[in-house]
Amino acid sequence: MTIGILPDNNPADANPHILIPICTGMGYARNIIVVKSGRAVIAIEGAYGTLSGIAHALGDGIPVIGLDTWEFKGKGRINIKLLPAADPADAVAKALALARTGRQKRLAPFPTTTPPKQKAPIRTKPTKKA
């Protein structure tokens, strides 16, 4: 069974392999739904929408398998967080294996919760000099 989370409002825009099209009308914002609905992501070729999906997945520690897609450099070397696949069968095998082992460590640089508010310091009245 295949479910397609579509960026627009027309189910006819789904590719022929989609059995259940879910129309969101959200454009690229639907990428968050796509990523959060899986335990691994396969990024195939793509443009900025694919880049957005990769970023959301990596930020949440969801493994990403790349098939002829974006490459990332950090500190002068290729980022190893995107696992390359040789072909579609290899991508699916790697995604299934990673999905079974669980999520990677969260990579986002900011905490997901707001820290508690600090209490204001108590002020005292100035003392009179004698």
FENBELPE-V438774 format. One record per run of one state. SS is the DSSP state (h for helix, s for strand, l for the rest). FROM is the first residue (numbers start at 1). TO is the last residue. If there is no record, write none. Layout:
# FENBELPE-V438774
ss->SS from->FROM to->TO
ss->SS from->FROM to->TO
This chain:
# FENBELPE-V438774
ss->l from->1 to->2
ss->s from->3 to->6
ss->l from->7 to->10
ss->h from->11 to->13
ss->l from->14 to->19
ss->s from->20 to->23
ss->l from->24 to->26
ss->h from->27 to->36
ss->l from->37 to->39
ss->s from->40 to->44
ss->l from->45 to->47
ss->h from->48 to->59
ss->l from->60 to->62
ss->s from->63 to->67
ss->l from->68 to->72
ss->s from->73 to->74
ss->l from->75 to->76
ss->s from->77 to->78
ss->l from->79 to->81
ss->s from->82 to->84
ss->l from->85 to->87
ss->h from->88 to->101
ss->l from->102 to->130
